[in-house]
Amino acid sequence: MGHREDLLQGAKRAIFEKGYAHTTARDIVAASGTNLASIGYHYGSTKALLTAAMLSAIQDWGDAMGQALGEERDDDPADPMLRFWQRVIGSIRSHRALWLASVEVMIQSEHNPELRAQLAAGMHEGRKGMAALVTGIPEDELDEVTIRTVGSAQMAMMSGVLTQWLTDPSTAPSAEDVVAGIRGLGGPGLHDQVPGV
């Protein structure tokens, strides 16, 4: 790896350990084995590097999550929705530092227009990915209405479950609780209205 990639990886480690707002240039240098001048040379500023690191971490998580959700395993339940939520909650447990950092970076984006614009663009991609997972339709074949409705609703549910798991894991809903709640909210005929539910 070159200094640019070392800095990016070091910044990600520092964000996970200290949080987005509390990570300094010196933290990044210590975690990356580089020097302070490298930050300016490769990224222009510590803020730009932190933004790149956070977006890279979210992309890494998205790739890993997409792969995990697409895998079929022998121990998977037959219910695809239950399998989905088990994997989501498993990710919250195994990637807690990333999830916490993503909440923090969303708050920080209020004061960073570039970061806010990048997160907004990522939000659309997230809705698309969620809609594809729920409907089984490939992302490039989804229409905007499905992305806006199904994708947004799925993302909203994930955000709510995430908040509960980050705040108090001991009382957060299990995958079974989430599935029962979704089906309870849908009432009769939900299975006929939304594919994958």
C-alpha positions as CSV (number, residue, x, y, z in Angstrom):
1,M,0.0,0.0,0.0
2,G,1.1,3.6,-0.6
3,H,0.8,6.5,1.8
4,R,-2.7,7.5,0.4
5,E,-4.2,4.0,1.1
6,D,-2.3,3.8,4.4
7,L,-3.9,7.1,5.5
8,L,-7.3,6.0,4.4
9,Q,-7.1,2.7,6.4
10,G,-5.6,4.5,9.4
11,A,-8.3,7.1,9.4
12,K,-11.0,4.3,9.3
13,R,-9.3,2.6,12.3
14,A,-9.1,5.9,14.2
15,I,-12.8,6.7,13.5
16,F,-13.8,3.4,14.8
17,E,-11.8,3.8,18.0
18,K,-12.4,7.5,18.7
19,G,-15.4,8.5,16.7
20,Y,-15.6,10.8,13.7
21,A,-15.6,14.1,15.6
22,H,-12.8,13.2,18.0
23,T,-10.3,11.8,15.5
24,T,-7.3,14.1,14.9
25,A,-4.6,14.3,12.3
26,R,-2.2,12.9,14.9
27,D,-4.5,9.9,15.6
28,I,-4.6,9.1,11.8
29,V,-0.8,9.4,11.5
30,A,-0.3,7.1,14.5
31,A,-2.8,4.5,13.1
32,S,-1.3,4.7,9.6
33,G,2.4,4.9,10.2
34,T,2.7,7.9,7.9
35,N,3.4,11.6,8.7
36,L,1.3,14.8,9.0
37,A,2.5,16.2,5.7
38,S,1.1,13.1,3.9
39,I,-2.5,14.1,4.8
40,G,-2.2,17.5,3.1
41,Y,-0.4,16.0,0.1
42,H,-2.8,13.2,-0.6
43,Y,-6.1,14.6,0.7
44,G,-5.7,18.3,1.1
45,S,-7.0,18.4,4.7
46,T,-7.8,16.2,7.7
47,K,-11.5,16.9,7.1
48,A,-11.3,15.7,3.5
49,L,-9.5,12.5,4.6
50,L,-12.1,11.8,7.4
51,T,-14.9,12.3,4.9
52,A,-13.2,9.9,2.4
53,A,-12.6,7.4,5.2
54,M,-16.1,7.4,6.4
55,L,-17.5,7.0,3.0
56,S,-15.1,4.2,2.3
57,A,-16.1,2.4,5.5
58,I,-19.8,2.7,4.6
59,Q,-19.0,1.3,1.2
60,D,-17.0,-1.6,2.7
61,W,-20.0,-2.3,5.1
62,G,-22.4,-2.1,2.2
63,D,-20.4,-4.6,0.1
64,A,-20.1,-7.0,3.0
65,M,-23.8,-6.6,3.9
66,G,-24.9,-7.2,0.3
67,Q,-22.7,-10.3,0.1
68,A,-24.0,-11.6,3.5
69,L,-27.6,-11.0,2.6
70,G,-27.2,-12.8,-0.7
71,E,-25.5,-15.9,0.6
72,E,-27.5,-19.0,1.2
73,R,-26.4,-21.1,4.2
74,D,-27.5,-24.5,5.5
75,D,-28.5,-23.0,8.9
76,D,-30.7,-20.2,7.3
77,P,-34.4,-20.2,8.2
78,A,-36.8,-20.8,5.4
79,D,-38.4,-17.4,5.8
80,P,-36.5,-14.9,3.7
81,M,-37.7,-11.9,5.7
82,L,-36.5,-13.5,9.0
83,R,-33.2,-14.4,7.3
84,F,-32.8,-10.8,6.2
85,W,-33.4,-9.3,9.7
86,Q,-31.2,-11.9,11.4
87,R,-28.3,-10.8,9.1
88,V,-29.1,-7.1,9.6
89,I,-29.0,-7.5,13.4
90,G,-25.9,-9.6,13.1
91,S,-24.2,-6.8,11.2
92,I,-25.2,-4.3,13.9
93,R,-23.6,-6.5,16.5
94,S,-20.4,-7.2,14.5
95,H,-20.0,-3.7,13.0
96,R,-21.1,-1.6,16.0
97,A,-18.2,0.9,15.7
98,L,-19.1,1.5,12.0
99,W,-22.8,1.9,12.8
100,L,-22.0,4.4,15.6
101,A,-19.7,6.3,13.4
102,S,-22.3,6.5,10.6
103,V,-24.8,8.1,13.0
104,E,-22.1,10.5,14.1
105,V,-21.1,11.4,10.6
106,M,-24.7,12.1,9.7
107,I,-24.9,14.7,12.5
108,Q,-21.5,16.2,11.5
109,S,-22.8,16.5,7.9
110,E,-25.0,19.3,9.0
111,H,-21.9,21.5,9.1
112,N,-20.1,20.0,6.1
113,P,-22.0,20.5,2.8
114,E,-19.7,18.2,0.8
115,L,-20.2,15.4,3.2
116,R,-23.9,16.0,3.3
117,A,-24.1,15.9,-0.5
118,Q,-22.1,12.6,-0.6
119,L,-24.4,11.1,2.1
120,A,-27.5,12.2,0.2
121,A,-26.2,10.5,-2.9
122,G,-25.4,7.4,-0.9
123,M,-29.0,7.5,0.6
124,H,-30.5,7.0,-2.9
125,E,-28.2,4.0,-3.5
126,G,-29.1,2.6,-0.1
127,R,-32.8,2.8,-0.9
128,K,-32.2,1.1,-4.2
129,G,-30.3,-1.7,-2.5
130,M,-33.0,-2.1,0.1
131,A,-35.7,-2.3,-2.5
132,A,-33.7,-4.9,-4.5
133,L,-33.2,-7.0,-1.4
134,V,-36.9,-6.9,-0.5
135,T,-38.4,-7.4,-4.0
136,G,-35.8,-9.7,-5.5
137,I,-35.6,-7.4,-8.5
138,P,-32.0,-6.4,-9.6
139,E,-31.1,-2.8,-8.8
140,D,-30.7,-1.8,-12.4
141,E,-34.3,-3.0,-13.2
142,L,-36.1,-1.2,-10.4
143,D,-38.4,1.7,-11.1
144,E,-38.1,5.0,-9.1
145,V,-41.5,4.5,-7.5
146,T,-40.4,1.1,-5.9
147,I,-37.1,2.7,-4.8
148,R,-38.9,5.6,-3.3
149,T,-41.6,3.6,-1.5
150,V,-40.3,0.1,-0.7
151,G,-36.6,1.1,-0.4
152,S,-37.5,4.1,1.8
153,A,-39.7,2.1,4.1
154,Q,-37.1,-0.7,4.5
155,M,-34.4,1.9,5.2
156,A,-36.7,3.6,7.8
157,M,-37.2,0.2,9.5
158,M,-33.5,-0.5,9.5
159,S,-32.8,3.0,11.0
160,G,-35.3,2.4,13.8
161,V,-33.9,-1.1,14.6
162,L,-30.4,0.3,14.5
163,T,-31.2,3.1,16.9
164,Q,-32.7,0.6,19.4
165,W,-29.7,-1.8,19.1
166,L,-27.2,1.0,19.5
167,T,-29.1,2.5,22.5
168,D,-30.0,-0.6,24.5
169,P,-29.1,-4.0,23.0
170,S,-30.6,-5.8,26.0
171,T,-34.1,-4.6,25.1
172,A,-33.7,-4.2,21.3
173,P,-36.1,-6.3,19.2
174,S,-34.9,-9.7,17.9
175,A,-35.2,-10.6,14.2
176,E,-38.3,-12.6,15.1
177,D,-39.8,-9.5,16.9
178,V,-39.2,-7.3,13.9
179,V,-40.8,-9.8,11.4
180,A,-43.8,-10.2,13.7
181,G,-44.2,-6.5,14.0
182,I,-43.9,-5.9,10.2
183,R,-46.5,-8.5,9.5
184,G,-48.7,-7.2,12.3
185,L,-48.6,-3.7,10.8
186,G,-49.4,-4.9,7.4
187,G,-52.6,-6.6,8.4
188,P,-54.4,-9.1,6.2
189,G,-53.1,-9.4,2.6
190,L,-49.6,-8.0,3.2
191,H,-48.1,-11.0,1.5
192,D,-50.1,-10.3,-1.6
193,Q,-49.1,-6.7,-1.8
194,V,-45.3,-6.6,-1.2
195,P,-43.0,-9.3,-2.7
196,G,-40.6,-10.8,-0.2
197,V,-42.8,-10.1,2.8
